[in-house]
Amino acid sequence: MRFNLDNYETVESRLAKFWDEFPNGQIFTSIFHYDDNKVVFKAEVYRDIADPRPVATGFAEETRDSNPVNKTSHVENAETSSIGRALANWKFQSKTAPRPSREEMNKVARQQDAIVEQVKQVFPSATDATPAIKDPSAKASPAQLGKIRAMMNGTGLSTRADQHDYIAEIVNRSVPNLDALTKGEADTVIKALDARSKR
């Protein structure tokens, strides 16, 4: 499922709003986890540099070599996305744009492209990574929903809110619960989770 990146707010835009309203504020980033394959950044947002506690935090993960961009820039991408999430977690979320930042959705697009490439390697004649699904706009099947729930257990998305945010990023809309997914969306989520588990 493709989406229009122009519909998403950039982290740069959120930062401009933050610095305009809180010129004495502070954004502190740190590497929360780093290994040979992935990096996780944590961002903390402070109203004022003298504040002892942040008003919001955000985390973001990127995998090295998961795509051409991340061969050289997975650390930078994770740091930028963590800042965007922290700002959105506080108050700097557009009322007209979806919650994920454009940088986060770029990551989703890269993951979807990786899925397409994996399928093409297995099936060289394939032109589309998404097999035809009968009635993709129908309600997701119990089997699909069960598979998603089972696959979520190994994702590191520990809270329901994180899982809902992840699914919303994949299907490009807010999903109150898994039962609200269509067959086509459930298929997209399953493919994304499968690709995530192989990183």
N, C-alpha and C positions, 0 to 999 in steps of 0.2 A: 504494500500500500504506500503510495507516494504522497507527498504533501508539499505545500508551497512554503519555502523558508522565509519568504517575504512577510508571512503572517506572524512571524515570531519576533519578539523584541530582542535586541542585542544586549549583551552584558555591558557594553560601552554605554548604551542608552541608560541602563539602570544606574551605572556608576555616575553618570553626569547628574542625574536627579539626586543621588545621594550627596555628592560633593556640593551641589547647589544648596541643599537644605542643611547639611551638616559640615561646614567647611573645616571645623576642628575635629571631625570624626576620624576614625581609623579603621582600616581593614587589614587584618592580620591573617596571613596564610601559612600553613605548615604542612609538611608531608606526614600524613597519618599512617601510611603503609607504603613500602617500596620493596619490590623484589625484581627478579630478572624479567618478569612478564608484565607486571602492572604497577601502577602508582595510584594511591588514593590521597587526595588533598582535602584538608579541612580549612574552611574560611570562617573567620569570626568578624562580626561587624560591631563597632562601637560608636555610640552617638558622639562621644568626646574622648580625646586621647587620655583624659584623666579618669575615665570610668573604669571601675575595677572588674566589671563583668560585661561580656558582649550582650547585645540585644537580640542577636540571631547568629546561627551558624549554618553552614552548608557543607555537604560532602560531594565529591565527584571522583569517579574512577575512570581511568583510561588504560588500555592494554597496548604494550609495545608491539610494533609490527603487525597490528590487526588490520592496517591499511597503509597506503603510501604516506599519508600525512603523519601517522603516528610512528613511522620509522624514525623520524627526527624530532617530533614535537608532542609526544604523548604527555610529557610532564607539563608543558605549557597549556595544553588543552584541558588537562584535569584542573589545573589551578584556576584558569579562567571560568570554567564551568562551576567550580565550587563557590566562587565569588557571586556568580549569577544566582545560584541557588540560595545562598545566604541572604542576598538582598531581597529575593522574592519571598523568602520565609519570613521576612520582617514586614515591610510595607511597600517595597519598590517593585510591585507587580502591576503591569498595565491592566486596566479594567477592560480594555478592548482586545488585547492579545492573549493567546493561550499562556498558561503558566510556564512551561519550559522555555528557556532562552533559545535563541537561534543557534548558539554554540552547542547546546545540548541536542537539538534536533539535527545538527550537522553530524553528531555522533551516531544518531539513529540512522541517518541516511547512509553513513559509512558502513554500519552494521548490515543494513539491508543490501548494499552493494556487495559486501563480503559473502552474504548468503547466495546471491546470484552467481558470484564467481565459483563458489563451492559446488553448486549444482551444475554449472557449465563444465567443471572439471570431471564430474562423474558422468554427466550426459552432454557430451560436446555439441550435440545438435540442439540442445535446449535453447530457446529464445526467451523464456520467461521462467523465473524461479518459482512462480506460484502456480501449482497445478489447478486445473479447473475444479471449482467447488460447486456442487449442485446447490443452487439457491443460497448464494453467499450472504444475502441480506436477512436470511431467516435467523431465528434465535439459535445461539450456539448449542451444540448437542451436549448431553451429559458426559459423553466420553471425552469431548474436547475440554470441557471445564474440569473434569477429573484429572486429565493429563496436565493442564496448566497448574492446578493446585499441587500436584506431585512434583512438577518441575521447579516450582517456586521454592521448594524446601532447600534446594542446593544452590540458590543464587546469591546468598549473602544479603538479600533484601529482607531484613529481619522484621520490620514493622509492616502492618497493613497499609499505612500511609505511603511508605516507600514502594510497596508493591503496586498500589494504585497509581502513584506517580509514574512508575516505570511503564505500566500498561497504557496510561494516558499518552505518554510520549510515543509509544509504538503505534497506537491506533489513531493518534492525532485528535483525540477528544477526551473529555472527562468521562470516566466510567465509575459510577457509584459502587458497583459490585460486579463480580464476574458474570452474574446472570444477565447483565445488560449487554454483553458482547454478542455480536452476530457471528455466524459461522465463518465468514471471511475474515473478520477481525481476530477471532480465536485462532484461526490457522496462521495468521501473521504473528501473533504472540507466541505460539508454539515454535515457529521457525526462529524467532528472535531468541527465545529462551534456549533452544537447542544450540544456536551459534554461540551464545554467552557461555554455555556449559563447556564448550570446546576450547575456550580461550585459555 
